[in-house]
Amino acid sequence: MPVTLKGNIYELIHVPPGIKNVWLEVKSIAQTPNIGAVRFTPVTPFTRHYLMWRRLYNTYTQASTSQRRILGLTLSGMLLRPYPSYALIGKSRYYTASPSYPEWIAQSEQHTPTDSLRLKRTITRLGLQSMMVDVVIDARSLESAAPVLDSLNSLNAQLEISFRPWVLITTNALPWWAEELQVQAEFISDDSLATHSGLPGSYQSQWVFMMQAGTRLAPWALAWIAMAARHATTALIYPDHDYLTDGKRVDPQFKPDWSEELARTSGYVGSAFALRASLFRQVVQETGFECAYQLVLDAAALAGPEAVSHIPAVLCHYGSQCSVTTSQAVLEQHLRKRKIEARVEPQGAHLRIRYQLPEKLPKVSIVVPTRDALDYLQTCVKSLLRKTTWLDYELLIVDNQSVESATLTYFERVSRHKQVKVLRYDQPFNFSAINNFAVAQASGDVICLLNNDTEVISPDWLEEMVSRLLQPNVGVVGTRLYFSDGRVQHAGDVLGSGGCATHLHGILEANDPGYMHRAVLAQDLSAVTAACFVTHKKLYQQLGGLDETNLTVAFNDIDYCLRVREAGQRVIYTPYAELYHHESVSRGKDDSPEKQARAKRESDYMRSRWGHIIDRDPFYNPNLNYSQPDFKLGKIPRVGWPW
C-alpha cells in the first residue's frame, strides 16, 4: 500500500464478502517499523466514490499534459475504469514498492500499433524518412559470426529509419566467419581507419552509430536517435542500456546526462552511441579509433559539452561479450592532448584522476559558522589544525551570538592561533548572511564553507578539492561526508527526488559503491552540500554569495550551486576528500510552527526559481525512483515516446 511522506497510510481497500479478520503485515529491511493507530472504517458506496474521485481529480488537475499521457491517465479512463486509474496514481505516493525490471519493462515500453502509426507519421512530418545512418559494428577479435548476426538481425527490425551496416575488423583480410553473414554488410578494418579511406559517414549519411558486436537494438532505437539528431547543435547521442543473460534483459544502466568527469573515470556512456558523421571523421583522422571509450572522450572534447545529448531510454541490449571498459593509457593520452597535468591511477574497473596543483598554491579561507555547540566546534577545529596538510589557509570562525561561558573562553584561546580568526556576527540566525559576512572579510582566493559539526578524516582533503576546483570551468567542489557511525551521509545532491533537494543514494554503508559505482567516483552534479565545499571567492562574490533574502536557512547551498551552473561553471563531487558530519546539530530541526513556515517559504521559492530542474535533474535518470533518490526503478513511467 502506498504511504505518504508523513508516514501515513490512508487507502481504500476492497474487502470481499465473508472476510472476518484482516492481517496487517509490515515488511521492513534493517529497520524496526513504529506502528501507531490502525483503524479500519467501513464506507458507503457514495463515500467510496467520493474519496476515489477526489484523489483522481486532484492528481489529474495537478499533472501536466505530458505527465498524463505518460501515466496513461485520461478522463475517459477515469470515468469508465476508475479502479485501475486509482491503483495507478497510488504508485506515485511516497513509499510504494519499486517494480522488478520485467515489471518496469511491461509498464514503460508498451509500444502499441497506435504508437507505431504515430511514429511513422512523425518521421514523415519531420522529413526523417530519407535519413541514412551508417551503423558500425565493432567485431574486432571475434571468433564467430553469431554476435554480428545478432546485431544485424536487430538492425533489420528497425522502424522507419534507413541504415547501412559496416563491420569493423582488425585487418583488410576478411575473417573466416565473414561468409556466414547472410545480411550484406560493408567491411572496414583498422588499416582503413588509419589511412582514412572509405570511412563510414563519408557518403550521404549524416550520422554514424557505433555498437559492439552482440549488441541488439530496440526496434525504435534508430528512430529515437533520429529524433534527437534533429537539433543542429547535437553531435554525440548516447542512450541507456541493459544486458542480455540467457535471453533475458537484466541489469539496466540508467545513466545521467553528460558528465565529463564520470565519463573519464568510468566510461559510463558505454559502447553504443551515435556521432554526427563530420565529428566521427574528425576524431578518427586526428586521434584514430582505439576503442569506444576513447572515441567518446575525444568526440565530446572536440564538440563541447553542449553538443552531447542523452536519451533516457533503454535502446540497446548488450550481449555477454559486450562490456563498458576504461583504459588508463587512453585517459592519460586524452589528458595530455588537452594539456591537463594529472596522474591516472586504477581503481578496480575504474580510474582515479589526481590533478596536479600549480607551484604557487592559492590561499584558502575556511569559514565555520557556529553558535555555542562547543563539543562539536572543538572537534572540528582540532581536526583542521592537526590533520590538514594544506599550508596556506586561514580559519574564520563566525560566532553567531554564542552565550555559553565555555564557548566564549574557547574563542579567546583559539584566536591566538596564527591561522585562526574569530568574527562576531551579532544578528539573528541567517546561514546565508553569516557566510556572506565572513567571505567579505576573507583574504583567500578560495573559499571553503564548512559546518561546525564536521571532522577531517583525510589530511589531504584540501589538496584533493582545490586541485579539482582549479580545472577549467569548475566553480564548486563538494566532498564525501560520513555519519559518526561510518555510514555515508553525503555523496552529492539531487533535485526533485524526494522533494526540492536531498542527498543522492540515501544513506549508504561505507563500503557500498552505490548505483553504477557513482558514490565512489568523481562526477559532475547539479549540487553538493555546503557542509563542506570549496569555491572561488571571485565567483562567489560575482554571484552575490548565498541568498540571504529568500533562503536564510535551507537550500542556500543548492541554490548557489545551481547559479554556478547557470553561469556556465561545473559542480563536481569528489569521494576522495572525506570528513565526518553530524548533520544540522547546532541548528536543530524544523519543529516549531515558525520554523515550519520558514521551511515552506524556502521550498516554495526553490520550486518557483528552479522548477524546471526540480522536475528533471540532469544527473538523476527520470526512469529511476523520484520519491526517494535510492536509484531503484521508477514506480510510474516518466519518459514517454518522442512521437
C-alpha positions, 0 to 999 in steps of 0.5 A: 500500500502506498504511504505518504511522506508523513508516514501515513497510510490512508487507502481504500481497500476492497474487502470481499464478502465473508472476510472476518479478520484482516492481517496487517503485515509490515515488511521492513529491511534493517529497520524496526517499523513504529506502528501507531493507530490502525483503524479500519472504517467501513464506507458507503458506496457514495463515500467510496466514490467520493474519496476515489474521485477526489484523489483522481481529480486532484492528481489529474488537475495537478499533472501536466499534459505530458505527465498524463499521457505518460501515466496513461491517465485520461478522463475517459479512463477515469470515468469508465475504469476508475479502479485501475486509474486509482491503483495507478496514481497510488504508485506515485505516493511516497513509499510504494514498492519499486517494480522488478525490471520485467515489471518496469519493462511491461509498464514503460515500453508498451509500444502499441500499433497506435504508437507505431502509426504515430511514429511513422507519421512523425518521421514523415512530418519531420522529413526523417524518412530519407535519413541514412545512418551508417551503423558500425559494428565493432567485431574486432577479435571475434571468433564467430559470426553469431554476435554480428548476426545478432546485431544485424538481425536487430538492425533489420527490425528497425522502424522507419529509419534507413541504415547501412551496416559496416563491420569493423575488423582488425585487418583488410583480410576478411575473417573466416566467419565473414561468409556466414553473414547472410545480411550484406554488410560493408567491411572496414578494418583498422588499416582503413581507419588509419589511412582514412579511406572509405570511412563510414559517414563519408557518403550521404549519411549524416550520422554514424552509430557505433555498437559492439558486436552482440549488441541488439537494438530496440526496434525504435532505437534508430528512430529515437536517435533520429529524433534527437539528431534533429537539433543542429547543435547535437553531435554525440547521442548516447542512450541507456542500456541493459544486458542480455543473460540467457535471453533475458534483459537484466541489469539496466544502466540508467545513466545521467546526462553528460558528465565529463568527469564520470565519463573519464573515470568510468566510461559510463556512456558505454559502447553504443552511441551515435556521432554526427558523421563530420565529428566521427571523421574528425576524431578518427583522422586526428586521434584514430579509433582505439576503442569506444571509450576513447572515441567518446572522450575525444568526440565530446572534447572536440564538440563541447559539452553542449553538443552531447545529448542523452536519451533516457531510454533503454535502446540497446541490449548488450550481449555477454561479450559486450562490456563498458571498459576504461583504459588508463593509457587512453585517459592519460593520452586524452589528458595530455592532448588537452594539456591537463597535468594529472596522474591516472591511477586504477581503481578496480574497473575504474580510474582515479584522476589526481590533478596536479596543483600549480607551484604557487598554491592559492590561499584558502579561507575556511569559514565555520559558522557556529553558535555555542555547540562547543563539543562539536566546534572543538572537534572540528577545529582540532581536526583542521589544525592537526590533520590538514596538510594544506599550508596556506589557509586561514580559519574564520570562525563566525560566532553567531551570538554564542552565550555559553561561558565555555564557548566564549573562553574557547574563542579567546584561546583559539584566536591566538592561533596564527591561522585562526580568526574569530568574527562576531556576527551579532544578528539573528540566525541567517546561514546565508548572511553569516557566510556572506559576512565572513567571505567579505572579510576573507583574504583567500582566493578560495573559499571553503564553507564548512559546518561546525559539526564536521571532522577531517578524516583525510589530511589531504582533503584540501589538496584533493578539492582545490586541485579539482576546483582549479580545472577549467570551468569548475566553480564548486567542489563538494566532498564525501561526508560520513555519519559518526557511525561510518555510514555515508551521509553525503555523496552529492545532491539531487533535485526533485527526488524526494522533494526540492533537494536531498542527498543522492543514494540515501544513506549508504554503508561505507563500503557500498559503491552505490548505483553504477559505482557513482558514490565512489567516483568523481562526477559532475552534479547539479549540487553538493552540500555546503557542509563542506565545499570549496569555491572561488571567492571571485565567483562567489562574490560575482554571484552575490554569495548565498541568498540571504533574502529568500533562503536564510536557512535551507537550500542556500547551498543548492541554490548557489550551486545551481547559479554556478551552473547557470553561469556556465561553471561545473559542480563536481563531487569528489569521494576522495576528500572525506570528513565526518558530519553530524548533520544540522546539530547546532541548528536543530530541526524544523519543529516549531510552527515558525520554523515550519513556515520558514521551511515552506517559504524556502521550498516554495521559492526553490520550486518557483526559481528552479522548477524546471530542474526540480522536475528533471535533474540532469544527473538523476535518470527520470526512469529511476525512483523520484520519491526517494533518490535510492536509484531503484526503478521508477514506480510510474513511467516518466519518459514517454515516446518522442512521437 
